[in-house]
Amino acid sequence: MDEYIVEMRHITKRFPGIIANDDVSIGIRQGEVFALLGENGAGKSTLMSMLFGMYRPDLGEIYVRGEKVDFHSANDATAKNIGMVHQHFKLVDNYTIAENIVLGVEPMTRKLGFLPAVNMKEANREIEKLSKEYGLEVNPRNLIEDVPVSVRQRVEILKMLYRQAEIMIFDEPTAVLTPSEIEFLLKIIDSLRKAGKTIILITHKIEEIKQIADRCAILCRGKLVDVLDVNSASAQEMANMMVGREVDLVTHKSEPHIGKEVLNVQGLTVLDENKFPVVKDVSFCVRAGEIFAIAGVSGNGQTQIADAVCGLEEAAQGSITLNGQDITHTSIRKRAERGISYIPEDRQSTGTVMDFQLSENLALRRYGREPYSKKGILNFTKIRENAEELIDRYDIRCAQGPKTIMRSMSGGNQQKAIIGREIEEHSDLIIFVQPTRGLDIGAIEKIHNQILAERDRGAAILLISLELSEVMELADTIGVIFSGEMLKIAPASELTRNEVGRYMMGVKEA
């Protein structure tokens, strides 16, 4: 027992209708990066939530530094120098960075000698010093709502450091980061390890584990499969164990059968809330049986293009036609009825109603027509049957079947639900924005195959992805965007990965 700084013995945790962790035992050594690898819904986050005091195990014991612990809250874990960065950050948007970091452990002073007050001057100074010490530079006076997601993650890490965490849990830390931000974060994790911290990394990204972790525990459907030394295990071996079957790491794509033009965008300009152009005079077309992928670094206007096509953003200039019909100023509902399916970037605020049941979310495209409703009266039997069919077809993991509340599901299973709902409409145009963000390797394999199947069916596919490897694997035609301008459009076969990367950084042809 003394060999491990953290030991979890025979941990079992049940929720209604599901065993999240089934007799799991792991030991974590001081100063190592220990990864937890598994599919979405495999029980990784639940296991670590028990170490952080957010849940209590139904069975089993937890030891920290050789001492048995029984955490009733996150405060108990914090007192044992355990910190956690959650997948969905726990920050107050209208507070400053410093206010978020010191919340609950505020440095106090006394005004007029007796009135207690928070000493924000000292907090700002201490956080500025701490951020520089660990290479996590932030301006402690900035509001959270004004900083990008990568800075918010730094704030979460600084929260742990400010509370003197020695055992640091990162839950899917790269799910919302760009490739350059991921590279920076992995360097930070390595520097924390060198500073003597023990890092627990919850992820499904094997390439990141190979890059940074010392050992890796693999979970599959709540059970511990094995604990591997990362250096001696192959990526294929880890993928197979994680998914519980042989995983094909290579995408197999047939030759495209290009048909008629489905989507035509001409001279599209989109303005932000400050009337600044974020999409500038963009033109392209997508044909039946073609995957047109837009590659670019995050924040260069690609999401606004997708939103403008489906009607979420207004076109300040230009035209959008679908199957020869002008839809530039058509409502969102009319565009959907005319044959557009949309898998948005933000699955929680745009793609789903989080407090609805899964069955209701899966019927959002269908509830207004028979057999799901008649004369304004919903047919809940048909809505449930539709959900049961899609749950099975798209392998949506949910504790209570169609009755599962969307908010209670893992992000990856929320994404599967959205993709299943939209694909089942068999639309002429399907827009995928970041379709595999936050998904495990098994789910990515399935979704890539589904995208290719829709393309082979004859659908026009508009794919927007920050993953350059995904663009190169799937696209028939690639458009590269930089600062709102389409710098290059060419067949995928005529572009190399390096060429696309250069265009993404704004390098134009001579």
C-alpha distance (Angstrom), angle and dihedral (degrees) to the residues before:
residue distance angle dihedral
M1 . . .
D2 3.82 . .
E3 3.82 89.2 .
Y4 3.80 90.5 71.7
I5 3.80 131.7 62.9
V6 3.84 87.6 -160.3
E7 3.77 126.1 26.5
M8 3.80 125.4 177.2
R9 3.80 113.4 -169.6
H10 3.82 125.1 -161.5
I11 3.80 93.9 -26.9
T12 3.81 116.1 -172.1
K13 3.80 124.0 178.1
R14 3.80 125.1 177.7
F15 3.78 131.7 -168.5
P16 3.82 125.7 -176.2
G17 3.79 106.5 -63.4
I18 3.82 97.0 -3.0
I19 3.82 142.6 70.1
A20 3.81 103.1 -140.7
N21 3.83 94.7 -176.5
D22 3.79 122.6 19.7
D23 3.84 116.0 -164.2
V24 3.84 95.2 -41.6
S25 3.82 119.8 178.7
I26 3.82 123.2 -177.3
G27 3.80 136.7 158.0
I28 3.81 124.0 -154.4
R29 3.80 123.0 -159.6
Q30 3.78 124.4 -139.2
G31 3.82 114.7 -96.7
E32 3.82 97.2 14.1
V33 3.80 132.4 116.9
F34 3.80 103.0 -123.9
A35 3.80 115.6 -170.6
L36 3.79 128.4 -154.8
L37 3.80 108.4 -153.5
G38 3.78 125.3 -171.5
E39 3.78 147.1 118.3
N40 3.78 122.4 -78.1
G41 3.80 105.3 -73.7
A42 3.83 94.4 19.3
G43 3.82 91.5 125.9
K44 3.83 101.0 -102.7
S45 3.80 98.0 126.7
T46 3.82 92.3 41.2
L47 3.81 90.9 54.5
M48 3.79 92.9 51.0
S49 3.81 92.4 42.1
M50 3.80 86.4 63.0
L51 3.80 90.6 52.0
F52 3.81 87.9 51.2
G53 3.81 93.2 49.1
M54 3.80 97.9 -112.7
Y55 3.82 92.0 116.5
R56 3.79 132.2 20.8
P57 3.80 120.0 -135.0
D58 3.81 118.1 -112.8
L59 3.81 88.8 -144.8
G60 3.80 134.0 8.4
E61 3.78 140.3 46.3
I62 3.81 136.1 -93.9
Y63 3.81 123.5 -150.3
V64 3.81 125.4 -168.7
R65 3.81 116.8 -169.6
G66 3.80 88.7 -13.8
E67 3.79 94.2 -54.5
K68 3.81 121.7 114.1
V69 3.80 110.5 -122.3
D70 3.80 134.2 -165.9
F71 3.79 107.7 -164.8
H72 3.80 117.7 -162.2
S73 3.82 96.2 178.3
A74 3.80 143.7 4.2
N75 3.82 87.6 -95.7
D76 3.82 89.0 64.8
A77 3.82 90.2 53.3
T78 3.82 91.6 45.9
A79 3.80 89.0 54.0
K80 3.82 87.0 58.6
N81 3.84 90.0 52.4
I82 3.80 95.1 -103.8
G83 3.81 119.0 140.9
M84 3.80 133.5 -179.5
V85 3.81 135.3 -159.4
H86 3.80 105.8 -155.7
Q87 3.81 123.7 -144.6
H88 3.81 89.3 -118.1
F89 3.79 105.0 44.7
K90 3.81 119.6 -118.0
L91 3.81 99.2 -140.2
V92 3.82 134.7 134.0
D93 3.82 106.8 -123.9
N94 3.82 98.2 -151.8
Y95 3.82 94.2 47.4
T96 3.79 123.1 87.8
I97 3.79 121.6 -108.5
A98 3.82 90.4 -103.7
E99 3.81 93.1 48.2
N100 3.81 90.2 52.9
I101 3.80 93.0 48.6
V102 3.83 96.8 49.4
L103 3.83 95.6 38.2
G104 3.81 107.0 133.6
V105 3.83 94.3 9.3
E106 3.81 99.5 55.4
P107 3.83 119.2 168.8
M108 3.79 105.3 -117.9
T109 3.78 133.7 -150.0
R110 3.81 134.1 173.6
K111 3.77 124.4 -115.5
L112 3.79 116.9 -149.1
G113 3.79 86.1 4.6
F114 3.81 96.5 -72.6
L115 3.84 113.1 41.2
P116 3.85 110.8 95.8
A117 3.82 114.6 -132.1
V118 3.81 137.8 166.0
N119 3.80 110.9 -102.3
M120 3.81 99.0 -137.7
K121 3.79 91.8 167.0
E122 3.80 90.2 63.2
A123 3.83 91.3 41.6
N124 3.82 92.4 53.4
R125 3.80 91.2 47.7
E126 3.82 94.0 47.8
I127 3.81 94.4 46.4
E128 3.80 92.4 47.9
K129 3.80 89.0 52.8
L130 3.82 93.1 45.7
S131 3.80 92.8 48.6
K132 3.81 92.4 52.8
E133 3.80 92.1 45.9
Y134 3.83 92.0 59.1
G135 3.82 98.3 33.6
L136 3.80 92.1 -108.8
E137 3.79 98.2 122.7
V138 3.80 113.9 -171.8
N139 3.79 135.6 157.8
P140 3.83 101.8 -118.0
R141 3.82 91.1 -155.3
N142 3.83 95.9 59.6
L143 3.80 118.3 105.7
I144 3.82 115.1 -115.6
E145 3.83 90.9 -128.0
D146 3.83 89.3 60.4
V147 3.83 98.6 53.0
P148 3.85 129.6 79.0
V149 3.78 124.7 -109.3
S150 3.81 94.3 -98.4
V151 3.83 90.8 57.9
R152 3.81 90.6 47.4
Q153 3.78 88.2 56.3
R154 3.80 90.2 52.0
V155 3.80 87.5 53.2
E156 3.81 90.6 54.4
I157 3.81 90.4 50.8
L158 3.81 90.7 48.1
K159 3.82 89.1 51.1
M160 3.82 88.0 60.3
L161 3.80 93.6 45.0
Y162 3.82 92.0 47.3
R163 3.81 88.3 55.5
Q164 3.83 89.0 49.6
A165 3.81 95.4 -114.8
E166 3.81 114.3 -175.3
I167 3.82 95.5 177.4
M168 3.81 109.1 54.0
I169 3.81 123.4 -169.4
F170 3.83 118.8 -161.0
D171 3.83 114.3 -167.1
E172 3.83 111.0 -157.6
P173 3.82 90.1 -35.9
T174 3.83 96.4 177.1
A175 3.82 98.9 45.7
V176 3.82 94.7 104.3
L177 3.82 100.5 28.9
T178 3.80 131.6 103.2
P179 3.84 119.0 -120.6
S180 3.82 92.8 -98.6
E181 3.82 91.0 47.9
I182 3.82 89.9 49.6
E183 3.81 90.3 52.7
F184 3.82 90.3 50.8
L185 3.82 92.5 48.3
L186 3.81 93.0 50.9
K187 3.81 88.8 53.0
I188 3.81 88.9 51.7
I189 3.81 91.1 50.7
D190 3.81 89.6 50.1
S191 3.82 90.7 50.6
L192 3.82 90.3 49.8
R193 3.81 89.5 52.7
K194 3.80 90.1 50.4
A195 3.81 88.2 51.4
G196 3.82 88.3 59.5
K197 3.79 100.0 -99.6
T198 3.80 121.3 142.3
I199 3.81 110.0 -129.6
I200 3.81 125.7 -157.6
L201 3.80 110.6 -168.3
I202 3.82 118.9 -163.9
T203 3.79 108.9 -162.4
H204 3.79 147.5 128.7
K205 3.82 94.7 -148.1
I206 3.77 107.1 107.2
E207 3.82 95.0 -171.9
E208 3.82 90.7 59.7
I209 3.80 91.8 48.2
K210 3.81 90.0 51.5
Q211 3.79 89.2 50.9
I212 3.80 101.3 47.6
A213 3.84 115.2 9.1
D214 3.82 129.8 92.4
R215 3.81 98.3 -162.9
C216 3.77 134.0 8.1
A217 3.81 133.2 -152.8
I218 3.81 113.2 -155.6
L219 3.80 120.0 -149.6
C220 3.80 125.0 -168.5
R221 3.82 120.5 -176.1
G222 3.79 92.1 -21.8
K223 3.81 97.4 -48.7
L224 3.80 127.4 107.2
V225 3.81 108.1 -117.1
D226 3.82 99.6 -178.3
V227 3.80 146.0 -42.4
L228 3.81 111.0 -121.3
D229 3.76 137.2 -169.4
V230 3.80 100.9 -120.0
N231 3.81 96.3 -143.0
S232 3.80 93.5 56.0
A233 3.84 97.9 42.6
S234 3.81 122.9 83.1
A235 3.81 123.3 -133.1
Q236 3.83 89.9 -119.2
E237 3.81 91.8 53.0
M238 3.81 91.9 49.5
A239 3.82 92.6 46.8
N240 3.81 92.8 50.5
M241 3.80 92.4 49.5
M242 3.80 92.4 46.9
V243 3.80 95.4 51.9
G244 3.81 97.4 32.8
R245 3.80 94.3 -126.1
E246 3.80 141.3 60.5
V247 3.81 108.0 -67.7
D248 3.79 121.4 -154.4
L249 3.81 106.0 -138.6
V250 3.82 91.8 -171.5
T251 3.83 121.6 77.8
H252 3.82 111.8 -133.1
K253 3.81 110.9 -149.9
S254 3.79 125.4 -178.9
E255 3.80 124.1 -145.7
P256 3.82 111.0 -78.8
H257 3.80 122.7 -111.5
I258 3.79 100.6 -148.7
G259 3.78 116.1 -154.5
K260 3.79 137.4 174.1
E261 3.79 124.8 -28.8
V262 3.82 110.5 -87.8
L263 3.83 104.3 171.4
N264 3.80 125.1 31.2
V265 3.80 120.7 -178.3
Q266 3.81 116.9 -174.9
G267 3.82 127.4 -175.8
L268 3.81 93.4 -20.8
T269 3.80 115.8 -175.1
V270 3.81 122.0 178.0
L271 3.82 124.6 -171.9
D272 3.80 127.5 -151.9
E273 3.81 124.6 -134.3
N274 3.83 89.7 -80.4
K275 3.84 91.0 53.7
F276 3.80 90.3 -109.2
P277 3.84 115.1 142.6
V278 3.81 110.8 -112.1
V279 3.82 92.8 168.6
K280 3.81 114.0 41.8
D281 3.81 122.7 -161.4
V282 3.82 95.2 -44.6
S283 3.82 120.4 179.3
F284 3.81 130.0 -179.4
C285 3.81 141.6 128.2
V286 3.80 134.5 -139.1
R287 3.80 120.9 -152.0
A288 3.79 132.9 -156.3
G289 3.81 111.3 -83.9
E290 3.82 92.3 19.9
I291 3.80 132.9 113.8
F292 3.80 107.6 -148.6
A293 3.82 107.8 -169.7
I294 3.79 124.7 -165.0
A295 3.82 110.6 -151.6
G296 3.77 123.2 -165.8
V297 3.77 146.3 123.6
S298 3.81 113.7 -83.8
G299 3.80 115.4 -81.3
N300 3.80 99.2 28.9
G301 3.80 97.1 116.1
Q302 3.80 101.7 -90.2
T303 3.82 94.6 119.4
Q304 3.82 90.7 49.7
I305 3.82 89.4 54.5
A306 3.81 90.5 55.5
D307 3.82 91.5 45.1
A308 3.82 90.9 50.2
V309 3.81 92.2 51.2
C310 3.82 92.8 51.5
G311 3.82 94.0 40.0
L312 3.80 103.1 -107.3
E313 3.83 90.5 113.5
E314 3.79 126.2 43.9
A315 3.79 119.1 -123.2
A316 3.81 108.9 -125.5
Q317 3.82 89.8 -167.9
G318 3.78 137.5 0.2
S319 3.79 135.5 40.8
I320 3.81 138.3 -87.0
T321 3.80 120.8 -159.0
L322 3.80 128.5 -174.9
N323 3.81 117.3 -162.5
G324 3.81 88.5 -17.3
Q325 3.85 94.9 -51.4
D326 3.80 120.2 115.8
I327 3.82 108.4 -121.1
T328 3.84 97.5 165.6
H329 3.81 93.2 119.7
T330 3.81 99.6 22.1
S331 3.82 119.9 123.2
I332 3.80 122.0 -101.7
R333 3.81 91.7 -111.3
K334 3.82 92.8 51.4
R335 3.80 91.5 49.5
A336 3.80 90.3 51.3
E337 3.81 91.0 48.8
R338 3.82 90.5 50.2
G339 3.80 91.1 56.8
I340 3.82 116.0 -77.0
S341 3.81 123.3 132.6
Y342 3.80 117.7 -172.3
I343 3.80 131.0 -161.3
P344 3.83 102.0 -172.4
E345 3.78 129.7 -150.3
D346 3.82 93.6 -120.2
R347 3.79 104.5 55.6
Q348 3.81 94.3 179.7
S349 3.80 104.1 49.9
T350 3.82 100.0 26.6
G351 3.79 107.5 21.2
T352 3.81 102.4 46.1
V353 3.79 145.4 20.4
M354 3.78 98.2 -120.7
D355 3.81 97.6 -156.2
F356 3.83 94.1 48.0
Q357 3.78 122.6 93.1
L358 3.80 119.3 -99.0
S359 3.83 90.1 -110.6
E360 3.82 90.5 55.6
N361 3.80 92.2 48.5
L362 3.80 91.3 49.5
A363 3.81 89.4 53.1
L364 3.82 97.2 49.7
R365 3.82 91.3 106.5
R366 3.81 94.7 41.8
Y367 3.81 110.4 35.5
G368 3.81 93.8 95.6
R369 3.80 96.6 60.2
E370 3.78 138.5 56.1
P371 2.99 135.8 -51.1
Y372 3.81 89.0 22.2
S373 3.80 92.9 54.9
K374 3.78 139.0 3.5
K375 3.81 125.3 -161.3
G376 3.78 90.2 -12.3
I377 3.83 95.8 -50.8
L378 3.81 116.0 119.5
N379 3.81 119.9 -130.1
F380 3.80 101.1 -142.8
T381 3.80 92.7 -176.6
K382 3.83 91.2 60.8
I383 3.81 90.9 42.8
R384 3.82 90.0 53.6
E385 3.82 92.6 45.9
N386 3.82 89.9 50.7
A387 3.81 89.8 52.3
E388 3.81 93.6 48.3
E389 3.80 90.2 52.1
L390 3.83 94.2 49.4
I391 3.82 93.4 43.4
D392 3.79 88.7 57.7
R393 3.82 96.8 40.2
Y394 3.82 96.1 48.5
D395 3.83 98.0 33.5
I396 3.83 93.5 -120.8
R397 3.82 107.3 -178.2
C398 3.81 109.5 -143.5
A399 3.80 131.2 157.9
Q400 3.81 98.6 -139.0
G401 3.79 103.2 26.1
P402 3.83 116.1 -130.5
K403 3.83 90.5 -6.1
T404 3.82 93.1 60.8
I405 3.81 112.1 122.2
M406 3.81 108.1 -121.0
R407 3.81 92.9 -131.6
S408 3.81 91.7 60.8
M409 3.82 93.9 58.1
S410 3.80 125.8 91.6
G411 3.81 116.8 -99.8
G412 3.79 91.5 -111.8
N413 3.80 92.8 55.0
Q414 3.81 91.1 46.5
Q415 3.81 86.4 55.7
K416 3.81 92.5 49.5
A417 3.81 88.7 52.9
I418 3.81 93.3 52.3
I419 3.80 92.9 46.7
G420 3.80 92.2 47.9
R421 3.81 92.2 48.7
E422 3.81 93.4 49.8
I423 3.81 98.1 41.6
E424 3.80 91.3 50.6
E425 3.82 89.4 64.0
H426 3.84 87.9 69.9
S427 3.81 89.4 -144.0
D428 3.80 124.9 -175.6
L429 3.82 90.3 -124.9
I430 3.81 124.0 35.4
I431 3.80 118.5 -173.1
F432 3.81 115.6 -158.4
V433 3.82 116.1 -170.6
Q434 3.80 112.8 -174.3
P435 3.83 90.4 -25.6
T436 3.83 96.4 176.8
R437 3.80 101.0 36.3
G438 3.78 109.0 136.3
L439 3.82 94.1 7.1
D440 3.79 128.3 127.3
I441 3.78 124.1 -116.7
G442 3.81 94.5 -98.3
A443 3.80 92.6 51.5
I444 3.82 91.0 45.3
E445 3.81 90.2 53.4
K446 3.82 90.7 51.7
I447 3.81 94.8 45.8
H448 3.81 92.7 48.2
N449 3.81 88.6 52.0
Q450 3.83 90.1 48.4
I451 3.81 91.6 51.1
L452 3.80 90.6 49.9
A453 3.82 91.0 46.7
E454 3.82 90.6 53.8
R455 3.80 90.1 48.9
D456 3.81 90.0 49.8
R457 3.83 89.1 48.7
G458 3.80 86.4 61.0
A459 3.80 101.8 -100.6
A460 3.79 119.9 142.9
I461 3.83 108.4 -121.6
L462 3.80 124.2 -155.5
L463 3.82 106.1 -168.2
I464 3.79 122.5 -171.0
S465 3.80 114.8 -175.5
L466 3.79 138.0 158.3
E467 3.81 88.4 -154.7
L468 3.79 105.2 94.2
S469 3.80 91.3 -166.4
E470 3.83 89.4 56.3
V471 3.80 91.3 50.6
M472 3.80 92.7 49.0
E473 3.83 93.3 46.9
L474 3.81 98.1 47.7
A475 3.80 110.1 26.3
D476 3.78 126.5 101.4
T477 3.81 90.6 -178.0
I478 3.81 126.7 21.0
G479 3.78 128.5 -154.5
V480 3.81 115.6 -171.3
I481 3.80 118.1 -152.6
F482 3.79 128.6 -162.1
S483 3.80 126.7 175.2
G484 3.80 91.0 -13.4
E485 3.83 95.0 -52.3
M486 3.81 126.0 109.2
L487 3.80 101.0 -127.8
K488 3.79 98.8 179.2
I489 3.80 140.4 10.9
A490 3.81 118.3 -175.3
P491 3.81 142.0 138.4
A492 3.81 110.0 -79.2
S493 3.79 90.1 -123.5
E494 3.82 90.0 63.3
L495 3.81 96.4 52.7
T496 3.80 129.3 73.2
R497 3.78 124.0 -148.8
N498 3.82 90.4 -110.0
E499 3.81 92.3 50.9
V500 3.80 91.7 51.8
G501 3.81 89.2 47.0
R502 3.81 91.3 54.0
Y503 3.80 92.5 50.5
M504 3.81 88.9 48.6
M505 3.80 88.1 58.9
G506 3.83 91.6 51.3
V507 3.81 99.8 -100.9
K508 3.81 106.8 149.3
E509 3.78 127.7 -158.4
A510 3.78 116.4 -89.0
